[in-house]
């Protein structure tokens, strides 16, 4: 496994503002992923972030709303832009350490008022 | 569309009993199936995976069974302990363009272990 950290761990934000979430892993990985988990729900993939290329977004998620950076093999950021209360969720990053196996960070708990 | 789902949303067991959490999947092209445990306030924790060409895989106190005929996956936890209380997710992993894999999660089962 690997040590995966996220910052911030939680935040309360006002609608219309933006929040950037950081994900750091202690080893170099090619594939990083960002998920959303709404209260009491399962995980939904937002996008796949490979180092050196543009992020690939899933249906229902767009770059303008969730811009992603992947500057190197150990770090990625997800920005939640122009937030509304509907964006209140847990945001999780994951990394693929072995083929087809993902390990998750602790999550960022976001509340939008 | 393709989906991964669970039969039981909640499961309550006595400490020391064995637990069985079930999962149905619909995509026969999935290569791997993974079980995750998510405790309150934490991210999902990898428990065990099984490749699609296997029927059974055992770990420490856990066993995963895969029945491809009926597209059914189960997680068995032996001698369940209070620390096993969590939400358990099954997920299927399938190639999505080139060599990349994409995880699709089921709804989750809340396991409560009573002392």
Interface residues (C-beta under 8 A of the other chain):
Chain A: X1 X4 X31 X33 X41 X42 X43 X44 X45 X48 X92 X96 X99 X100 X101 X102 X103 X104 X105 X106 X107
Chain B: X31 X32 X34 X36 X42 X43 X44 X45 X46 X49 X89 X93 X100 X101 X102 X103 X104 X105 X106 X107 X108
